[in-house]
């Protein structure tokens, strides 16, 4: 007797292959290749694997992201394509040869499969009289027909990667029109021509497409890469309320601070459960611009209904603005993580102590923690039966905090590998890394 797995079980098997994060559903890009053989098991497995493969197509470099844009562009109507052409983006040049989608190309290069025994992928992209019920209604007006509605599957958007891919497409098309040959070794970022305006038009068209096809994001990643004022790049997101209304995971890199971005996200996203802010740095905690940034971060955090996890990483001087904000979610927070955070100038840790449902507190290689600062936390004699603390110290740590950690869940000392010890000694390092306390 052959046991048939139901679709939910198959989906869980495939998600385990890509090592998806249990909180955010984000999967590791290196693990995608594990799904390719699953495409050829049968139509059911293929129908479950394809949406997973297309949930975060812009988590790669700009060239691979550009291939995803080409696949998306096939779903644009004639009028939508003509709009792009009228604005100098002749997207038809990419589609006239009916080029294959990015995953079809990868399958042809996948030397882990026996090509003699592999089923053709035609049924993935060719039209079918029996289109899937989930996409038939939304695909009926499209100029391109597919059994799989790729734009509909978008769940996690790496915004800057998406934008870079759009700029790359615009550059490529400009070279095609001018007769210049494309060379993969050329770095498009060194190109003196500015394609940002065209990229915005293309991004808007594709975001409109995904929203209209029923895509609903659950994760957003931002990593601004320009010190200049490019707020209009983010303001266009204000037109995509339905696409962003269910976002529950938000990751913001602040290497280049964009205060307008925080305000925009505060208006668009109210369901964020998991918030990670990193690379937010300044020289001194009393600088005035820190309070201005704190106001827009306040807008974002106060706009959320119930944060479950908060992760602050690589932060200096800005740390103080976050503690009053954590108090807003003291009833819902279960996980707080500080990683390489400088606590100089911070208020006391009463907001952390007030988190009655906190299950995990991580303090990883943080500095300038003082006894008065941590006193409200370490004075809490009943942190909760499920509470756990993970602590890795660096340099001179706070003795009172260390003792509290030992009381909460024990102590063990781990020696670093001998080669790292010797490297420290040879360099004259005073980082005191030879022993780290991991609680």
C-alpha distance (Angstrom), angle and dihedral (degrees) to the residues before:
residue distance angle dihedral
X1 . . .
X2 3.81 . .
X3 3.80 114.6 .
X4 3.81 112.9 -142.2
X5 3.79 116.9 -150.1
X6 3.78 116.5 -137.5
X7 3.79 120.3 -124.7
X8 3.81 95.4 -102.6
X9 3.80 91.8 55.9
X10 3.80 91.9 47.6
X11 3.79 90.6 49.8
X12 3.81 92.0 52.1
X13 3.79 89.9 49.9
X14 3.80 91.3 52.7
X15 3.81 93.2 45.6
X16 3.79 89.5 52.8
X17 3.81 88.7 54.5
X18 3.81 92.3 57.7
X19 3.82 92.6 46.0
X20 3.80 94.0 -125.9
X21 3.79 119.6 -163.0
X22 3.83 108.7 -107.7
X23 3.83 91.1 -140.3
X24 3.78 104.0 42.2
X25 3.84 102.4 17.3
X26 3.81 87.5 -130.2
X27 3.78 110.1 150.8
X28 3.77 131.6 -152.2
X29 3.79 110.7 -101.0
X30 3.79 92.9 -144.3
X31 3.81 89.2 61.4
X32 3.80 95.2 58.4
X33 3.79 91.3 90.9
X34 3.81 87.8 66.6
X35 3.80 88.1 68.2
X36 3.79 97.4 53.7
X37 3.83 96.2 81.6
X38 3.82 87.9 50.1
X39 3.80 89.0 65.2
X40 3.78 89.6 69.5
X41 3.81 101.1 47.5
X42 3.79 93.6 87.5
X43 3.78 140.4 -55.0
X44 3.81 93.5 -80.8
X45 3.80 93.7 54.7
X46 3.79 90.3 44.2
X47 3.80 90.7 50.4
X48 3.80 90.3 54.9
X49 3.81 97.0 41.3
X50 3.81 97.7 50.1
X51 3.84 96.0 61.8
X52 3.81 89.8 49.0
X53 3.81 91.0 51.0
X54 3.79 90.4 51.9
X55 3.81 99.4 45.7
X56 3.82 94.7 95.0
X57 3.82 107.8 15.4
X58 3.82 93.3 157.0
X59 3.79 97.8 58.0
X60 3.81 89.0 95.7
X61 3.81 134.4 70.4
X62 3.80 121.4 -61.9
X63 3.81 94.7 -98.1
X64 3.79 94.1 56.8
X65 3.79 89.4 41.1
X66 3.80 88.4 54.1
X67 3.81 89.3 57.0
X68 3.80 88.8 54.7
X69 3.81 89.5 51.3
X70 3.80 89.6 53.7
X71 3.80 89.8 53.1
X72 3.82 90.6 48.1
X73 3.80 91.3 48.6
X74 3.79 91.3 61.9
X75 3.79 87.8 69.4
X76 3.82 94.1 56.8
X77 3.79 115.9 108.8
X78 3.79 121.4 -119.7
X79 3.81 90.1 -101.7
X80 3.80 92.2 50.7
X81 3.79 91.9 49.6
X82 3.79 91.3 47.3
X83 3.81 89.5 52.7
X84 3.80 89.0 56.8
X85 3.81 91.6 46.8
X86 3.81 90.5 50.9
X87 3.80 87.9 54.9
X88 3.78 94.2 51.9
X89 3.81 97.8 -94.2
X90 3.80 106.1 115.7
X91 3.78 95.6 -168.9
X92 3.81 89.6 169.6
X93 3.80 89.4 76.6
X94 3.80 88.0 68.4
X95 3.78 94.5 47.7
X96 3.79 104.2 39.6
X97 3.80 92.5 89.7
X98 3.82 91.7 46.9
X99 3.79 88.5 -122.7
X100 3.76 117.7 -158.0
X101 3.76 123.7 -100.9
X102 3.77 120.6 -100.7
X103 3.81 94.7 -101.8
X104 3.78 93.2 48.1
X105 3.80 88.9 55.5
X106 3.78 91.5 48.1
X107 3.77 91.2 51.0
X108 3.79 91.2 54.7
X109 3.81 89.2 54.2
X110 3.78 95.3 43.2
X111 3.78 103.8 113.7
X112 3.80 91.6 -175.9
X113 3.80 90.8 77.6
X114 3.76 128.7 74.2
X115 3.77 103.0 -120.7
X116 3.77 92.5 -158.6
X117 3.78 92.1 62.8
X118 3.78 100.6 36.3
X119 3.78 121.3 113.4
X120 3.79 115.6 -125.8
X121 3.79 116.8 -100.8
X122 3.79 92.4 -139.1
X123 3.78 92.0 109.3
X124 3.82 89.3 61.7
X125 3.78 95.9 62.4
X126 3.81 107.8 16.1
X127 3.77 121.3 92.9
X128 3.75 117.5 -97.3
X129 3.78 133.8 -162.9
X130 3.78 89.1 -136.4
X131 3.78 103.1 50.7
X132 3.76 116.7 178.5
X133 3.78 114.5 -86.1
X134 3.78 92.0 -125.7
X135 3.78 93.2 63.0
X136 3.80 107.4 21.8
X137 3.78 95.7 87.7
X138 3.78 95.1 45.5
X139 3.80 94.6 43.1
X140 3.79 98.2 49.0
X141 3.81 93.6 93.1
X142 3.79 96.4 44.5
X143 3.77 122.9 111.1
X144 3.79 89.7 -137.1
X145 3.80 121.5 53.4
X146 3.77 122.8 -151.7
X147 3.74 136.5 163.8
X148 3.81 86.1 -130.8
X149 3.78 122.8 54.0
X150 3.81 99.0 -148.3
X151 3.84 97.5 -176.6
X152 3.80 89.5 55.0
X153 3.81 92.1 60.2
X154 3.83 96.5 61.8
X155 3.81 108.4 123.6
X156 3.80 106.6 151.0
X157 3.79 123.2 39.2
X158 3.79 125.1 -162.5
X159 3.76 94.4 -161.5
X160 3.80 103.4 -164.3
X161 3.81 91.1 45.2
X162 3.80 88.3 51.6
X163 3.79 90.7 50.4
X164 3.81 93.4 47.4
X165 3.79 89.7 51.1
X166 3.81 90.0 52.2
X167 3.81 90.9 49.9
X168 3.79 89.3 49.5
X169 3.82 91.0 52.7
X170 3.81 90.9 50.2
X171 3.80 91.5 49.9
X172 3.79 91.3 47.7
X173 3.81 92.0 51.3
X174 3.81 91.5 47.6
X175 3.80 89.3 53.3
X176 3.80 90.5 48.0
X177 3.80 91.8 53.7
X178 3.80 92.3 47.0
X179 3.79 92.7 47.5
X180 3.81 95.3 -115.7
X181 3.79 116.0 146.3
X182 3.78 118.2 -119.9
X183 3.78 116.5 -122.4
X184 3.82 118.6 -169.2
X185 3.81 89.7 -151.6
X186 3.81 91.6 62.9
X187 3.80 113.8 98.6
X188 3.77 107.2 -130.9
X189 3.81 90.2 -161.8
X190 3.83 88.7 68.0
X191 3.80 91.3 55.4
X192 3.83 108.0 114.4
X193 3.81 91.9 -148.4
X194 3.79 116.9 100.0
X195 3.79 115.0 -132.4
X196 3.81 97.1 164.9
X197 3.82 95.2 109.1
X198 3.79 92.4 50.8
X199 3.80 90.2 44.3
X200 3.82 90.1 55.5
X201 3.80 90.3 54.2
X202 3.80 91.6 49.5
X203 3.81 92.6 45.3
X204 3.81 91.2 50.7
X205 3.80 91.4 50.4
X206 3.80 92.7 50.3
X207 3.81 94.8 44.1
X208 3.81 88.8 50.5
X209 3.80 88.8 50.3
X210 3.81 94.2 50.8
X211 3.80 93.0 45.6
X212 3.81 92.8 48.6
X213 3.80 91.2 48.0
X214 3.80 90.6 56.5
X215 3.81 103.1 -100.0
X216 3.80 113.8 157.8
X217 3.79 118.6 -170.8
X218 3.79 121.7 -137.1
X219 3.81 95.6 177.8
X220 3.82 137.6 39.1
X221 3.81 127.7 -172.0
X222 3.80 122.4 -167.3
X223 3.78 126.3 -173.8
X224 3.84 108.9 164.6
X225 3.78 109.4 -153.4
X226 3.80 103.4 -174.3
X227 3.83 130.1 76.1
X228 3.81 90.0 -155.1
X229 3.79 129.7 90.2
X230 3.79 106.2 -85.7
X231 3.79 99.0 148.2
X232 3.81 91.7 137.4
X233 3.79 86.8 66.9
X234 3.81 88.1 65.8
X235 3.80 99.3 31.3
X236 3.80 90.3 69.9
X237 3.82 86.7 70.1
X238 3.80 88.0 72.4
X239 3.81 87.8 79.2
X240 3.80 94.2 62.1
X241 3.77 106.4 66.9
X242 3.80 95.5 142.6
X243 3.79 92.1 49.2
X244 3.82 92.3 53.0
X245 3.79 104.1 32.1
X246 3.82 94.8 96.1
X247 3.82 98.0 45.7
X248 3.82 107.4 137.5
X249 3.80 100.3 166.7
X250 3.80 122.9 57.4
X251 3.81 127.3 179.8
X252 3.82 119.7 -176.0
X253 3.79 126.1 -178.4
X254 3.81 110.6 -159.7
X255 3.79 101.1 -168.0
X256 3.80 84.1 122.5
X257 3.79 106.5 30.0
X258 3.79 115.7 -133.4
X259 3.79 107.0 -175.1
X260 3.80 90.9 -179.9
X261 3.80 89.9 59.2
X262 3.81 91.9 61.3
X263 3.82 90.7 51.1
X264 3.80 91.8 48.8
X265 3.79 92.2 49.9
X266 3.80 90.3 47.5
X267 3.81 88.5 58.1
X268 3.80 95.8 44.1
X269 3.82 106.8 35.4
X270 3.80 123.2 54.0
X271 3.81 101.8 149.0
X272 3.82 100.0 65.2
X273 3.80 111.4 144.2
X274 3.80 99.5 167.8
X275 3.81 120.4 43.7
X276 3.80 125.5 -178.4
X277 3.81 121.8 -178.5
X278 3.79 119.4 178.8
X279 3.80 144.9 164.1
X280 3.81 93.0 35.1
X281 3.78 107.6 148.0
X282 3.79 143.5 159.1
X283 3.79 135.3 163.8
X284 3.79 100.4 -113.5
X285 3.78 133.3 18.1
X286 3.83 93.8 -134.6
X287 3.80 95.9 62.6
X288 3.81 111.0 124.9
X289 3.79 97.0 -131.6
X290 3.80 88.9 64.7
X291 3.80 90.9 67.7
X292 3.81 90.4 49.2
X293 3.79 90.1 53.4
X294 3.80 88.7 45.3
X295 3.80 90.3 59.5
X296 3.81 94.2 58.1
X297 3.81 92.3 42.6
X298 3.80 86.1 52.0
X299 3.82 88.0 54.7
X300 3.79 91.0 53.3
X301 3.80 98.7 45.3
X302 3.80 95.5 41.6
X303 3.82 89.5 50.8
X304 3.81 91.5 63.6
X305 3.77 120.4 92.9
X306 3.79 98.2 -145.4
X307 3.79 127.7 -9.3
X308 3.79 114.0 -153.3
X309 3.79 100.3 -178.0
X310 3.80 133.4 21.8
X311 3.80 123.6 -170.3
X312 3.82 122.3 -172.9
X313 3.80 115.8 -176.6
X314 3.81 136.0 176.8
X315 3.78 94.3 2.9
X316 3.79 129.9 157.3
X317 3.83 129.7 173.3
X318 3.82 92.8 -6.1
X319 3.79 94.1 72.4
X320 3.80 94.0 94.2
X321 3.81 93.9 63.2
X322 3.80 93.4 62.3
X323 3.80 101.5 58.0
X324 3.83 98.4 71.1
X325 3.81 88.0 46.5
X326 3.81 93.8 54.4
X327 3.79 88.0 60.5
X328 3.81 88.9 66.7
X329 3.80 89.4 68.5
X330 3.79 100.8 36.1
X331 3.81 91.3 126.9
X332 3.81 96.3 52.5
X333 3.82 106.8 32.3
X334 3.80 112.7 108.8
X335 3.79 101.8 160.7
X336 3.81 129.2 38.7
X337 3.79 121.7 175.5
X338 3.80 129.0 -173.7
X339 3.79 112.9 -173.1
X340 3.82 120.4 -178.8
X341 3.79 92.3 -17.4
X342 3.81 125.2 160.5
X343 3.81 108.4 -142.6
X344 3.81 96.9 -169.5
X345 3.80 110.2 138.4
X346 3.80 94.4 14.4
X347 3.80 124.4 141.1
X348 3.78 119.9 -122.6
X349 3.78 120.9 -66.6
X350 3.80 96.4 -110.7
X351 3.85 92.2 124.3
X352 3.81 89.2 60.4
X353 3.78 91.9 46.9
X354 3.81 89.0 52.2
X355 3.81 92.3 59.0
X356 3.78 96.2 101.8
X357 3.81 95.0 -179.9
X358 3.79 96.2 47.3
X359 3.80 110.3 137.4
X360 3.80 102.6 172.6
X361 3.80 131.9 28.7
X362 3.80 116.5 -178.0
X363 3.80 122.4 -167.9
X364 3.79 108.8 179.9
X365 3.81 121.5 -176.9
X366 3.80 94.6 -34.1
X367 3.80 126.4 162.1
X368 3.82 142.1 -148.7
X369 3.79 97.7 30.3
X370 3.80 110.1 157.9
X371 3.78 133.2 -161.7
X372 3.82 95.1 -115.1
X373 3.78 89.8 47.9
X374 3.81 96.3 55.5
X375 3.82 95.8 35.2
X376 3.85 96.7 101.0
X377 3.79 89.7 53.2
X378 3.79 99.0 45.3
X379 3.81 91.2 43.8
X380 3.78 89.6 62.0
X381 3.80 103.4 102.6
X382 3.80 95.0 -175.6
X383 3.82 108.9 48.0
X384 3.80 91.5 161.0
X385 3.78 133.9 -84.2
X386 3.83 93.3 -98.9
X387 3.79 95.0 44.8
X388 3.81 119.3 125.3
X389 3.79 131.6 176.9
X390 3.80 126.6 -157.4
X391 3.76 114.9 -163.0
X392 3.80 132.2 179.4
X393 3.77 114.3 176.4
X394 3.78 130.0 -154.2
X395 3.81 128.9 -167.6
X396 3.80 114.5 -24.0
X397 3.75 107.4 -4.3
X398 3.78 132.0 -170.2
X399 3.81 107.5 -82.5
X400 3.81 93.7 -156.9
X401 3.78 91.3 52.9
X402 3.80 91.6 48.6
X403 3.78 92.0 52.7
X404 3.79 91.3 48.8
X405 3.80 90.9 51.2
X406 3.80 90.0 52.4
X407 3.78 90.9 52.3
X408 3.79 93.0 49.1
X409 3.77 101.2 51.3
X410 3.77 113.6 -11.3
X411 3.75 135.0 -96.1
X412 3.76 138.1 -97.9
X413 3.77 131.6 172.2
X414 3.79 121.0 -141.9
X415 3.78 123.7 -160.4
X416 3.78 115.5 -140.1
X417 3.82 116.8 -127.0
X418 3.79 113.0 -76.9
X419 3.82 93.1 -117.1
X420 3.81 90.5 59.4
X421 3.80 90.4 48.5
X422 3.80 90.9 52.5
X423 3.79 90.9 46.9
X424 3.80 90.0 55.1
X425 3.79 91.6 48.5
X426 3.80 92.8 47.8
X427 3.80 92.8 49.7
X428 3.79 93.8 45.6
X429 3.77 89.8 -121.8
X430 3.80 117.1 177.2
X431 3.79 94.1 -167.1
X432 3.80 91.4 114.5
X433 3.80 89.9 -136.9
X434 3.79 96.3 145.7
X435 3.77 90.3 95.3
X436 3.73 125.7 28.9
X437 3.74 124.5 -172.7
X438 3.76 113.0 -136.7
X439 3.74 113.9 -171.4
